[in-house]
Amino acid sequence: MKYILSIVFLVTSLFASAQSEQVQKLHEQTKKWMTDGEYESAALGFRELLQKAGDNLDVLKDWTYFNLLTKNYTKAVEVGKAIIERPDADEQTYQLLGMGYKAVKDFDNCEKVYQRGFRRFPKSGVLFNEYGEMYAMENNLSNAITQWEKGIELAPNYSSNYYNATMYYNKTNTNILKILLYGEVFCNLESYTVRTADVKEILFDAYQNVLLQKTQLLTNNASDFEKAFAETFNKVIATTQMGNSIPEILTATRTKFLLSWFAKKQNATYPFYLFNYLQNLLEEGLFDAYNQWLFGPVANTAVYQIWLNTHDTEAKKFKTFQHTHLFKIP
């Protein structure tokens, strides 16, 4: 009898495993159809998935997202409201439901969703970013930047809050220093995307304005850290020779800044991970390559290509460093 039960258990387990593998393959294929914009195929895939694995949270999240993509917002909200009630609901479930409410401009319910999400995930960078974007949609930018900066504080490795904060300060022209800091952190967290290219342009323009003294670094409500940064940087600018290309000028200026900042042990008084990372690049002899990567394509694509051709070893070493020393704020 025990032998028969063992055989039955084995067969059942093998069947369940095979079925699970089939569902996983179908799920991956359906996601690919969705990503590729083959919505009719994706809809058929989801129909089968919901029959076979209708309680799978990942399937339901993707089903919600599919309805958002195909502008079936009523269905997206319906599914989203159900999945946030689950004990295994994650940050993304609240994000998806919020996206559904934002799509139909139901900001009251959207805000309730985020507030409820914060009770479960009080340090969610995703939710702070979405909350800020909701305020931006309402043209309430002062509340939007509050949410994005709160997200930066509590979830320092989530890149989108830096992106939106950089865009905010660039649009409002209220704090160029934060453009420099948030923008560069973003470029290191999200190094090779379309958004990165956009932020590099903003960062380059901001540095140009500072170098040419068209814009003051400090604002009236600057923090002690911002005052220390501005004081050190302004002293360095005063000794800057402006004859070379902008990337070369920025490499020289920023090198002097780092040497001064660390010589005065400002890093101990005002810990800021970006500066530690840049100091590490400087010690590795890769700071020039880094600045070329950051500013070269924006300053002059042809000149940057010449630099790459004549500094092939250095450029490859920097790329290797990027991949082996992932930028992650402690």
Backbone hydrogen bonds in HBPLUS format (Angstrom, degrees):
<---DONOR---> <-ACCEPTOR-->    atom                        ^
c    i                          cat <-CA-CA->   ^        H-A-AA   ^      H-
h    n   atom  resd res      DA  || num        DHA   H-A  angle D-A-AA Bond
n    s   type  num  typ     dist DA aas  dist angle  dist       angle   num
A0005-LEU N   A0001-MET O   2.94 MM   4  6.26 161.1  1.98 152.7 157.7     1
A0006-SER N   A0002-LYS O   2.94 MM   4  6.14 149.3  2.04 143.5 151.9     2
A0007-ILE N   A0003-TYR O   3.05 MM   4  6.31 154.3  2.12 145.5 152.0     3
A0008-VAL N   A0004-ILE O   2.93 MM   4  6.22 159.8  1.97 151.2 156.7     4
A0009-PHE N   A0005-LEU O   2.89 MM   4  6.07 159.9  1.93 146.9 152.4     5
A0010-LEU N   A0006-SER O   2.90 MM   4  6.08 156.1  1.96 146.6 153.2     6
A0011-VAL N   A0007-ILE O   2.92 MM   4  6.14 165.5  1.94 153.9 157.3     7
A0012-THR N   A0008-VAL O   2.91 MM   4  6.06 162.1  1.94 149.4 154.8     8
A0013-SER N   A0009-PHE O   2.88 MM   4  6.04 157.5  1.93 145.4 151.8     9
A0014-LEU N   A0010-LEU O   2.89 MM   4  6.11 159.2  1.93 150.5 156.2    10
A0015-PHE N   A0011-VAL O   2.90 MM   4  6.09 156.8  1.95 148.1 154.7    11
A0016-ALA N   A0012-THR O   2.90 MM   4  6.12 162.0  1.93 149.5 154.5    12
A0017-SER N   A0013-SER O   2.88 MM   4  6.03 155.2  1.94 146.3 153.5    13
A0018-ALA N   A0014-LEU O   2.92 MM   4  6.09 158.7  1.97 146.4 151.9    14
A0019-GLN N   A0015-PHE O   2.90 MM   4  6.09 158.0  1.95 148.9 155.4    15
A0020-SER N   A0016-ALA O   2.88 MM   4  6.03 155.3  1.94 144.5 151.6    16
A0021-GLU N   A0017-SER O   2.95 MM   4  6.18 151.8  2.03 144.4 152.0    17
A0022-GLN N   A0018-ALA O   2.98 MM   4  6.25 152.2  2.06 144.8 152.2    18
A0023-VAL N   A0019-GLN O   2.95 MM   4  6.24 157.4  2.01 150.1 155.9    19
A0024-GLN N   A0020-SER O   2.94 MM   4  6.16 157.6  1.99 145.8 152.0    20
A0025-LYS N   A0021-GLU O   2.99 MM   4  6.23 159.9  2.04 148.2 152.9    21
A0026-LEU N   A0022-GLN O   2.92 MM   4  6.13 160.9  1.96 148.7 154.3    22
A0027-HIS N   A0023-VAL O   2.80 MM   4  5.97 153.6  1.87 148.6 156.4    23
A0028-GLU N   A0024-GLN O   2.98 MM   4  6.24 161.1  2.02 149.3 153.6    24
A0029-GLN N   A0025-LYS O   2.97 MM   4  6.20 161.3  2.01 149.0 154.3    25
A0030-THR N   A0026-LEU O   2.83 MM   4  5.99 157.2  1.88 148.2 154.9    26
A0031-LYS N   A0027-HIS O   2.93 MM   4  6.16 157.9  1.98 150.3 155.9    27
A0032-LYS N   A0028-GLU O   3.02 MM   4  6.27 149.0  2.12 142.0 150.6    28
A0033-TRP N   A0029-GLN O   2.93 MM   4  6.28 157.2  1.99 149.8 155.7    29
A0034-MET N   A0030-THR O   2.93 MM   4  6.18 158.3  1.97 147.5 153.8    30
A0035-THR N   A0031-LYS O   2.83 MM   4  6.08 160.6  1.87 149.2 154.2    31
A0036-ASP N   A0032-LYS O   2.85 MM   4  6.01 154.6  1.92 150.5 157.6    32
A0038-GLU N   A0033-TRP O   2.79 MM   5  4.87 144.4  1.91 155.1 152.4    33
A0037-GLY N   A0034-MET O   3.15 MM   3  5.18 156.1  2.21 101.0 108.0    34
A0042-ALA N   A0038-GLU O   3.00 MM   4  6.24 157.8  2.05 149.6 156.9    35
A0043-ALA N   A0039-TYR O   2.81 MM   4  5.94 154.0  1.88 146.1 152.2    36
A0044-LEU N   A0040-GLU O   3.19 MM   4  6.49 155.6  2.25 144.2 149.6    37
A0045-GLY N   A0041-SER O   2.93 MM   4  6.20 154.1  2.00 146.9 154.9    38
A0046-PHE N   A0042-ALA O   2.83 MM   4  6.13 158.4  1.88 154.5 159.4    39
A0047-ARG N   A0043-ALA O   2.97 MM   4  6.18 149.7  2.06 142.1 150.8    40
A0048-GLU N   A0044-LEU O   3.17 MM   4  6.47 158.2  2.22 148.4 152.3    41
A0049-LEU N   A0045-GLY O   2.90 MM   4  6.13 158.0  1.95 147.9 155.1    42
A0050-LEU N   A0046-PHE O   2.82 MM   4  5.90 163.3  1.85 152.9 155.7    43
A0051-GLN N   A0048-GLU O   3.18 MM   3  5.17 127.4  2.47  94.1 107.8    44
A0052-LYS N   A0048-GLU O   3.03 MM   4  6.30 152.7  2.10 148.7 156.0    45
A0053-ALA N   A0049-LEU O   2.58 MM   4  5.48 158.3  1.63 158.4 164.0    46
A0056-ASN N   A0053-ALA O   3.12 MM   3  5.47 168.3  2.13 116.2 119.0    47
A0060-LEU N   A0056-ASN O   3.00 MM   4  6.30 159.8  2.05 154.8 160.9    48
A0061-LYS N   A0057-LEU O   2.84 MM   4  6.09 152.1  1.91 151.9 159.7    49
A0062-ASP N   A0058-ASP O   3.04 MM   4  6.22 162.5  2.07 145.1 149.6    50
A0063-TRP N   A0059-VAL O   2.84 MM   4  6.04 144.6  1.97 142.9 154.1    51
A0064-THR N   A0060-LEU O   2.91 MM   4  6.11 151.1  1.99 141.6 148.7    52
A0065-TYR N   A0061-LYS O   2.95 MM   4  6.25 160.1  1.99 148.1 153.5    53
A0066-PHE N   A0062-ASP O   2.80 MM   4  5.98 151.8  1.88 143.0 151.0    54
A0067-ASN N   A0063-TRP O   3.09 MM   4  6.35 154.0  2.16 143.9 149.7    55
A0068-LEU N   A0064-THR O   3.05 MM   4  6.42 142.0  2.20 142.6 153.7    56
A0068-LEU N   A0065-TYR O   3.08 MM   3  4.95 120.6  2.45  91.1 106.5    57
A0069-LEU N   A0065-TYR O   2.87 MM   4  6.21 158.7  1.92 153.1 158.6    58
A0070-THR N   A0066-PHE O   2.96 MM   4  6.21 152.0  2.04 147.8 155.3    59
A0072-ASN N   A0067-ASN O   2.74 MM   5  4.87 145.4  1.86 155.6 158.8    60
A0071-LYS N   A0068-LEU O   3.14 MM   3  4.97 159.8  2.18 102.2 106.6    61
A0076-ALA N   A0072-ASN O   3.06 MM   4  6.34 158.8  2.10 149.7 156.5    62
A0077-VAL N   A0073-TYR O   2.90 MM   4  6.07 162.2  1.94 150.7 154.0    63
A0078-GLU N   A0074-THR O   3.00 MM   4  6.18 155.3  2.06 142.0 149.5    64
A0079-VAL N   A0075-LYS O   2.91 MM   4  6.14 169.2  1.93 159.5 160.2    65
A0080-GLY N   A0076-ALA O   2.84 MM   4  5.88 158.1  1.89 144.2 151.8    66
A0081-LYS N   A0077-VAL O   2.82 MM   4  5.91 158.2  1.87 150.6 154.7    67
A0082-ALA N   A0078-GLU O   3.35 MM   4  6.57 144.7  2.49 136.3 144.9    68
A0082-ALA N   A0079-VAL O   3.10 MM   3  5.20 123.9  2.43  96.7 111.1    69
A0083-ILE N   A0079-VAL O   3.02 MM   4  6.35 158.8  2.07 156.1 161.5    70
A0084-ILE N   A0080-GLY O   3.23 MM   4  6.39 150.0  2.33 150.8 156.4    71
A0085-GLU N   A0082-ALA O   3.23 MM   3  5.60 149.8  2.33 105.6 114.4    72
A0086-ARG N   A0083-ILE O   3.22 MM   3  5.41 158.9  2.27 104.9 111.2    73
A0089-ALA N   A0086-ARG O   3.16 MM   3  5.23 161.8  2.19 111.0 111.8    74
A0093-THR N   A0090-ASP O   3.11 MM   3  5.58 137.7  2.29 108.7 119.1    75
A0094-TYR N   A0091-GLU O   3.12 MM   3  5.52 122.3  2.47 105.9 118.5    76
A0095-GLN N   A0091-GLU O   3.03 MM   4  6.35 154.3  2.10 147.8 156.0    77
A0096-LEU N   A0092-GLN O   2.86 MM   4  6.04 162.7  1.89 151.3 154.2    78
A0097-LEU N   A0093-THR O   3.13 MM   4  6.34 160.8  2.16 143.5 148.5    79
A0098-GLY N   A0094-TYR O   2.91 MM   4  6.00 159.6  1.95 146.3 152.7    80
A0099-MET N   A0095-GLN O   2.88 MM   4  6.16 148.7  1.98 146.6 155.6    81
A0100-GLY N   A0096-LEU O   3.05 MM   4  6.36 146.7  2.17 142.0 150.6    82
A0100-GLY N   A0097-LEU O   3.09 MM   3  5.05 118.5  2.49  92.9 108.1    83
A0101-TYR N   A0097-LEU O   3.04 MM   4  6.44 156.7  2.10 152.1 157.4    84
A0102-LYS N   A0098-GLY O   2.84 MM   4  6.07 156.8  1.89 150.5 157.7    85
A0103-ALA N   A0099-MET O   2.93 MM   4  6.05 149.1  2.03 141.3 149.3    86
A0104-VAL N   A0101-TYR O   3.24 MM   3  5.42 132.8  2.47  98.4 109.8    87
A0106-ASP N   A0101-TYR O   2.85 MM   5  5.04 162.6  1.88 152.6 149.6    88
A0105-LYS N   A0102-LYS O   2.95 MM   3  4.65 157.1  2.00  99.3 105.9    89
A0110-CYS N   A0106-ASP O   3.06 MM   4  6.19 151.0  2.15 144.7 153.7    90
A0111-GLU N   A0107-PHE O   2.89 MM   4  5.97 160.6  1.93 144.2 147.7    91
A0112-LYS N   A0108-ASP O   3.18 MM   4  6.48 155.1  2.25 143.5 150.2    92
A0113-VAL N   A0109-ASN O   3.00 MM   4  6.27 150.0  2.09 145.7 153.3    93
A0114-TYR N   A0110-CYS O   3.12 MM   4  6.51 160.4  2.16 153.5 157.4    94
A0115-GLN N   A0111-GLU O   2.91 MM   4  6.13 166.5  1.93 155.2 159.3    95
A0116-ARG N   A0112-LYS O   2.92 MM   4  6.03 152.7  2.00 142.7 150.3    96
A0117-GLY N   A0113-VAL O   2.82 MM   4  6.06 151.6  1.90 145.7 154.7    97
A0118-PHE N   A0114-TYR O   2.84 MM   4  6.14 151.4  1.92 152.8 159.6    98
A0119-ARG N   A0116-ARG O   3.18 MM   3  5.31 132.3  2.42  97.2 109.7    99
A0120-ARG N   A0117-GLY O   3.05 MM   3  5.39 136.0  2.25 104.8 116.2   100
A0121-PHE N   A0117-GLY O   2.74 MM   4  5.90 155.0  1.80 151.7 160.5   101
A0124-SER N   A0121-PHE O   3.23 MM   3  5.44 143.6  2.37 127.4 121.9   102
A0128-PHE N   A0124-SER O   3.11 MM   4  6.37 161.8  2.14 151.4 156.4   103
A0129-ASN N   A0125-GLY O   3.01 MM   4  6.12 155.8  2.07 144.3 150.9   104
A0130-GLU N   A0126-VAL O   2.99 MM   4  6.27 161.0  2.03 148.1 153.3   105
A0131-TYR N   A0127-LEU O   2.81 MM   4  5.91 158.2  1.85 148.3 154.9   106
A0132-GLY N   A0128-PHE O   2.96 MM   4  6.10 159.3  2.00 144.7 150.0   107
A0133-GLU N   A0129-ASN O   2.96 MM   4  6.26 154.8  2.03 147.0 154.2   108
A0134-MET N   A0130-GLU O   2.90 MM   4  6.21 143.6  2.04 143.9 154.0   109
A0135-TYR N   A0131-TYR O   3.12 MM   4  6.51 157.1  2.17 149.6 154.5   110
A0136-ALA N   A0132-GLY O   2.92 MM   4  6.23 152.7  2.00 146.8 155.3   111
A0137-MET N   A0133-GLU O   2.95 MM   4  6.18 148.7  2.05 143.0 150.4   112
A0138-GLU N   A0134-MET O   3.20 MM   4  6.56 135.6  2.41 137.6 149.3   113
A0138-GLU N   A0135-TYR O   2.99 MM   3  5.01 127.8  2.27  94.8 109.3   114
A0140-ASN N   A0135-TYR O   2.84 MM   5  5.08 168.6  1.85 150.5 146.6   115
A0139-ASN N   A0136-ALA O   2.87 MM   3  4.74 154.5  1.94 101.9 108.8   116
A0144-ALA N   A0140-ASN O   3.08 MM   4  6.31 147.9  2.19 141.7 151.6   117
A0145-ILE N   A0141-LEU O   2.96 MM   4  6.13 168.6  1.98 154.6 153.8   118
A0147-GLN N   A0143-ASN O   3.16 MM   4  6.46 153.0  2.24 146.5 151.9   119
A0147-GLN N   A0144-ALA O   3.11 MM   3  5.33 119.3  2.50 100.2 113.9   120
A0148-TRP N   A0144-ALA O   3.04 MM   4  6.39 162.8  2.07 154.2 159.1   121
A0149-GLU N   A0145-ILE O   2.92 MM   4  5.97 162.2  1.95 147.7 152.3   122
A0150-LYS N   A0146-THR O   3.02 MM   4  6.09 142.6  2.16 136.9 147.3   123
A0151-GLY N   A0147-GLN O   2.91 MM   4  6.15 150.2  2.00 146.3 154.6   124
A0152-ILE N   A0148-TRP O   2.96 MM   4  6.30 147.0  2.07 141.5 150.5   125
A0153-GLU N   A0149-GLU O   3.03 MM   4  6.20 153.8  2.10 139.2 145.7   126
A0154-LEU N   A0150-LYS O   2.98 MM   4  6.19 161.9  2.01 151.3 155.3   127
A0155-ALA N   A0151-GLY O   2.75 MM   4  5.44 149.6  1.84 144.5 152.2   128
A0158-TYR N   A0155-ALA O   3.11 MM   3  5.83 167.0  2.12 132.1 131.9   129
A0162-TYR N   A0159-SER O   3.02 MM   3  5.46 123.4  2.35 110.8 124.3   130
A0163-TYR N   A0159-SER O   3.09 MM   4  6.42 157.3  2.15 151.7 158.9   131
A0164-ASN N   A0160-SER O   2.94 MM   4  6.17 170.4  1.95 155.1 155.9   132
A0165-ALA N   A0161-ASN O   2.94 MM   4  6.00 153.9  2.01 141.8 149.7   133
A0166-THR N   A0162-TYR O   2.86 MM   4  5.98 159.3  1.90 149.2 154.6   134
A0167-MET N   A0163-TYR O   2.97 MM   4  6.25 162.5  2.00 151.3 156.2   135
A0168-TYR N   A0164-ASN O   2.87 MM   4  6.02 149.0  1.96 141.6 150.5   136
A0169-TYR N   A0165-ALA O   2.99 MM   4  6.26 168.8  2.01 154.7 155.8   137
A0170-ASN N   A0166-THR O   2.93 MM   4  6.08 147.5  2.04 146.4 156.2   138
A0171-LYS N   A0167-MET O   2.92 MM   4  6.01 153.0  2.00 142.7 149.8   139
A0172-THR N   A0168-TYR O   2.87 MM   4  6.07 163.4  1.89 156.6 161.1   140
A0173-ASN N   A0169-TYR O   2.84 MM   4  5.38 130.9  2.09 126.4 137.9   141
A0179-ILE N   A0176-ILE O   3.09 MM   3  4.98 123.3  2.42  92.0 107.0   142
A0180-LEU N   A0176-ILE O   3.09 MM   4  6.46 156.1  2.15 150.9 155.8   143
A0181-LEU N   A0177-LEU O   3.08 MM   4  6.42 157.9  2.13 147.9 153.6   144
A0182-TYR N   A0178-LYS O   2.81 MM   4  5.64 154.4  1.87 144.1 150.5   145
A0183-GLY N   A0179-ILE O   2.87 MM   4  5.34 145.0  1.99 130.7 142.2   146
A0184-GLU N   A0180-LEU O   3.31 MM   4  6.12 154.8  2.38 127.4 133.7   147
A0185-VAL N   A0181-LEU O   3.08 MM   4  6.24 163.9  2.10 152.4 157.2   148
A0186-PHE N   A0182-TYR O   2.93 MM   4  6.08 162.5  1.96 149.3 154.4   149
A0187-CYS N   A0183-GLY O   3.08 MM   4  6.32 158.5  2.12 144.5 149.7   150
A0188-ASN N   A0184-GLU O   3.20 MM   4  6.45 138.4  2.38 141.7 151.6   151
A0188-ASN N   A0185-VAL O   3.11 MM   3  5.27 132.6  2.35  99.8 112.6   152
A0189-LEU N   A0185-VAL O   2.95 MM   4  6.25 145.6  2.07 149.9 160.4   153
A0189-LEU N   A0186-PHE O   3.07 MM   3  5.06 120.5  2.44  96.0 111.4   154
A0190-GLU N   A0186-PHE O   2.80 MM   4  5.89 159.6  1.84 162.1 166.9   155
A0196-THR N   A0193-THR O   3.13 MM   3  5.08 121.5  2.49  91.8 106.1   156
A0197-ALA N   A0193-THR O   3.28 MM   4  6.70 154.5  2.35 147.0 151.9   157
A0198-ASP N   A0194-VAL O   3.20 MM   4  6.57 153.6  2.27 147.6 154.6   158
A0199-VAL N   A0195-ARG O   2.98 MM   4  6.26 160.5  2.02 153.1 157.8   159
A0200-LYS N   A0196-THR O   2.87 MM   4  6.07 154.4  1.93 152.5 159.9   160
A0201-GLU N   A0197-ALA O   3.31 MM   4  6.55 151.6  2.39 141.8 147.4   161
A0202-ILE N   A0198-ASP O   3.25 MM   4  6.62 158.0  2.30 145.2 150.8   162
A0203-LEU N   A0199-VAL O   2.78 MM   4  5.97 163.4  1.81 157.0 161.9   163
A0204-PHE N   A0200-LYS O   2.87 MM   4  5.99 159.2  1.91 146.9 152.5   164
A0205-ASP N   A0201-GLU O   2.98 MM   4  6.19 165.4  2.00 150.2 153.8   165
A0206-ALA N   A0202-ILE O   2.94 MM   4  6.12 156.7  1.99 147.1 154.0   166
A0207-TYR N   A0203-LEU O   2.98 MM   4  6.23 161.7  2.02 150.5 154.9   167
A0208-GLN N   A0204-PHE O   2.93 MM   4  6.17 157.2  1.98 149.9 156.7   168
A0209-ASN N   A0205-ASP O   3.00 MM   4  6.25 160.0  2.04 149.6 154.0   169
A0210-VAL N   A0206-ALA O   3.04 MM   4  6.33 148.5  2.14 144.9 153.8   170
A0211-LEU N   A0207-TYR O   2.82 MM   4  6.03 167.8  1.83 157.4 160.5   171
A0212-LEU N   A0208-GLN O   2.92 MM   4  6.06 158.9  1.96 151.3 157.0   172
A0214-LYS N   A0209-ASN O   2.70 MM   5  4.94 152.0  1.78 157.1 160.6   173
A0213-GLN N   A0210-VAL O   2.95 MM   3  4.77 151.3  2.03  98.9 107.1   174
A0227-LYS N   A0223-SER O   2.93 MM   4  6.23 154.9  2.00 151.2 158.5   175
A0228-ALA N   A0224-ASP O   2.96 MM   4  6.19 156.3  2.02 146.7 152.8   176
A0229-PHE N   A0225-PHE O   2.90 MM   4  6.15 161.2  1.93 152.6 157.9   177
A0230-ALA N   A0226-GLU O   2.91 MM   4  6.03 167.1  1.92 149.3 152.9   178
A0231-GLU N   A0227-LYS O   2.91 MM   4  6.00 160.6  1.94 146.6 152.4   179
A0232-THR N   A0228-ALA O   3.09 MM   4  6.21 169.1  2.11 149.4 152.0   180
A0233-PHE N   A0229-PHE O   2.92 MM   4  6.06 166.3  1.94 153.2 157.7   181
A0234-ASN N   A0230-ALA O   2.83 MM   4  5.82 163.7  1.85 150.2 155.0   182
A0235-LYS N   A0231-GLU O   3.21 MM   4  6.33 152.8  2.29 142.0 148.5   183
A0236-VAL N   A0232-THR O   3.18 MM   4  6.45 150.4  2.27 143.0 151.0   184
A0237-ILE N   A0233-PHE O   2.90 MM   4  6.20 158.0  1.95 153.9 159.9   185
A0238-ALA N   A0234-ASN O   3.16 MM   4  6.34 149.3  2.26 141.1 148.1   186
A0239-THR N   A0236-VAL O   3.02 MM   3  5.52 149.4  2.12 110.4 119.2   187
A0240-THR N   A0237-ILE O   2.98 MM   3  4.98 166.5  2.00 110.0 114.0   188
A0249-ILE N   A0245-SER O   2.87 MM   4  6.17 157.7  1.92 156.3 163.8   189
A0250-LEU N   A0246-ILE O   2.77 MM   4  5.96 163.5  1.80 159.1 163.5   190
A0251-THR N   A0247-PRO O   2.90 MM   4  6.09 152.6  1.98 142.7 150.2   191
A0252-ALA N   A0248-GLU O   3.04 MM   4  6.25 165.3  2.06 148.5 151.7   192
A0253-THR N   A0249-ILE O   2.83 MM   4  6.00 166.7  1.85 154.0 158.4   193
A0254-ARG N   A0250-LEU O   2.83 MM   4  5.75 166.2  1.85 147.3 152.1   194
A0255-THR N   A0251-THR O   2.93 MM   4  5.91 143.3  2.06 139.3 149.4   195
A0256-LYS N   A0252-ALA O   3.09 MM   4  6.33 162.3  2.12 147.8 151.5   196
A0257-PHE N   A0253-THR O   2.97 MM   4  6.26 153.1  2.04 144.4 152.6   197
A0258-LEU N   A0254-ARG O   2.99 MM   4  6.18 163.7  2.02 145.4 148.5   198
A0259-LEU N   A0255-THR O   2.99 MM   4  6.23 164.5  2.01 154.4 158.7   199
A0260-SER N   A0256-LYS O   2.97 MM   4  6.12 159.8  2.01 149.2 154.4   200
A0261-TRP N   A0257-PHE O   2.78 MM   4  5.94 164.2  1.81 155.9 161.1   201
A0262-PHE N   A0258-LEU O   2.99 MM   4  6.06 170.3  2.00 152.7 154.7   202
A0263-ALA N   A0259-LEU O   2.98 MM   4  5.90 145.0  2.11 135.6 145.9   203
A0264-LYS N   A0260-SER O   3.07 MM   4  6.16 150.4  2.16 146.8 152.5   204
A0266-GLN N   A0261-TRP O   2.94 MM   5  5.36 155.7  2.00 174.3 167.5   205
A0265-LYS N   A0262-PHE O   3.08 MM   3  4.71 155.9  2.14  95.7 102.1   206
A0268-ALA N   A0265-LYS O   3.13 MM   3  5.51 144.0  2.27 103.8 112.9   207
A0270-TYR N   A0266-GLN O   2.71 MM   4  5.81 167.5  1.73 159.9 163.7   208
A0275-PHE N   A0272-PHE O   3.05 MM   3  5.82 127.9  2.33 121.0 131.2   209
A0276-ASN N   A0273-TYR O   3.03 MM   3  5.09 117.4  2.44  98.3 114.1   210
A0277-TYR N   A0273-TYR O   2.95 MM   4  6.25 157.2  2.00 157.9 164.5   211
A0278-LEU N   A0274-LEU O   2.92 MM   4  6.24 157.2  1.97 152.1 158.3   212
A0279-GLN N   A0275-PHE O   2.88 MM   4  6.02 153.0  1.95 143.1 150.8   213
A0280-ASN N   A0276-ASN O   2.98 MM   4  6.21 147.2  2.09 141.5 150.0   214
A0281-LEU N   A0277-TYR O   3.05 MM   4  6.42 152.6  2.13 145.0 152.0   215
A0282-LEU N   A0278-LEU O   2.92 MM   4  6.21 151.6  2.00 145.9 154.1   216
A0283-GLU N   A0279-GLN O   2.95 MM   4  6.23 157.4  2.00 147.8 153.1   217
A0284-GLU N   A0280-ASN O   2.99 MM   4  6.22 142.2  2.13 143.1 153.6   218
A0286-LEU N   A0281-LEU O   2.86 MM   5  5.08 161.1  1.90 160.6 155.7   219
A0285-GLY N   A0282-LEU O   3.10 MM   3  5.18 157.4  2.15 103.3 110.1   220
A0290-TYR N   A0286-LEU O   2.94 MM   4  6.16 153.3  2.01 148.6 156.8   221
A0291-ASN N   A0287-PHE O   2.97 MM   4  6.19 163.8  2.00 149.4 152.7   222
A0292-GLN N   A0288-ASP O   2.93 MM   4  6.18 150.3  2.02 147.6 156.4   223
A0293-TRP N   A0289-ALA O   2.92 MM   4  6.17 155.5  1.99 145.2 151.8   224
A0294-LEU N   A0290-TYR O   2.90 MM   4  6.17 150.8  1.98 148.0 156.8   225
A0295-PHE N   A0291-ASN O   2.82 MM   4  5.83 165.1  1.84 149.2 153.0   226
A0296-GLY N   A0292-GLN O   2.69 MM   4  4.51 136.3  1.88 119.3 133.0   227
A0299-ALA N   A0295-PHE O   2.91 MM   4  6.05 163.5  1.94 163.3 168.8   228
A0300-ASN N   A0296-GLY O   3.05 MM   4  6.10 176.8  2.05 165.1 164.6   229
A0304-TYR N   A0300-ASN O   2.89 MM   4  6.10 157.2  1.94 154.8 162.1   230
A0305-GLN N   A0301-THR O   2.94 MM   4  6.18 150.4  2.03 145.8 153.5   231
A0306-ILE N   A0302-ALA O   3.08 MM   4  6.40 149.8  2.17 143.3 151.3   232
A0307-TRP N   A0303-VAL O   2.95 MM   4  6.27 154.5  2.02 146.2 153.4   233
A0308-LEU N   A0304-TYR O   2.93 MM   4  6.26 157.5  1.98 149.4 155.1   234
A0309-ASN N   A0305-GLN O   2.97 MM   4  6.22 156.4  2.03 145.7 151.9   235
A0310-THR N   A0306-ILE O   3.01 MM   4  6.23 144.2  2.14 147.5 156.7   236
A0311-HIS N   A0307-TRP O   2.85 MM   4  5.86 117.2  2.25 144.0 160.0   237
A0311-HIS N   A0308-LEU O   3.36 MM   3  5.12 148.4  2.47  93.2 102.1   238
A0315-ALA N   A0311-HIS O   2.91 MM   4  6.08 162.6  1.94 159.9 165.2   239
A0316-LYS N   A0312-ASP O   3.01 MM   4  6.20 158.1  2.06 149.6 155.1   240
A0317-LYS N   A0313-THR O   2.96 MM   4  6.17 156.6  2.01 148.7 155.4   241
A0318-PHE N   A0314-GLU O   2.99 MM   4  6.23 154.4  2.06 146.2 152.9   242
A0319-LYS N   A0315-ALA O   3.05 MM   4  6.32 159.4  2.09 145.7 151.0   243
A0320-THR N   A0316-LYS O   2.95 MM   4  6.18 157.6  2.00 149.0 155.1   244
A0321-PHE N   A0317-LYS O   2.90 MM   4  6.12 155.5  1.96 145.0 152.1   245
A0322-GLN N   A0318-PHE O   2.87 MM   4  6.19 156.4  1.92 153.2 159.4   246
A0323-HIS N   A0319-LYS O   3.17 MM   4  6.45 151.8  2.26 144.1 150.4   247
A0324-THR N   A0320-THR O   2.96 MM   4  6.14 141.5  2.11 148.3 159.4   248
A0325-HIS N   A0321-PHE O   2.78 MM   4  5.63 135.8  1.97 152.0 159.8   249
